[in-house]
């Protein structure tokens, strides 16, 4: 990865440690509908994008409970409680190391644009990112189209961009936009699912040897 000029970060689950909160909230949504809760392990096995598919795997029937209602219910609680969460351990150090190497960085997220900008600003790390790109709605659909937009804005050639995320969808986005990919297993999907992508998978951000990788 000697030619990397730019790093694209996923936000939720990669830089932002919100997995336990997300699990708590979906279990509250399930409990209100008398559906069995998910364990931490079950959640990380069924979580996927678009999240509508993961809601179905959790046992929610959209004929009884419309997805737009469920999604709004979930997001309202998430927005109320999101500041209970913190950055992943090692996130600030990673951003600093990369910046010191003269490599620019951005965020590509399934989070809505306005709330993405708000929470990144709250943690005081906005200075590290040349671009922050979220969705224009709250329903966490695909990031591929925004990823294509971002890569055009960056103007990077092949193998000059690295995408770091915590889900198979992040790998799919990286593949679509021609970026290298690293996945981190401390987020929303378990290590087994991530290893199926055949890219480097690290347990935590602290495990990624940025000094060696980005020479």
ABEGO torsion letter per residue (X at the ends): XAABABBBBBABGAABBAAAAAAAAAAAAAAAAGBBBBBAAAAAAABBOBAAAAAAAAGBBAAABBAAAAAAAAAAAAAAAAAABBBBBGAAAAAAAAAAAGBBBBBBBABBAAAAAAAAAAAGAAAABABBBBBABAAGBBAAAAAAAAAAAAGBBBGABBBBBABAAAAAAAAAAGBBBBBBAABABBAAAAAAAGBBBBABAAABBAAAABX
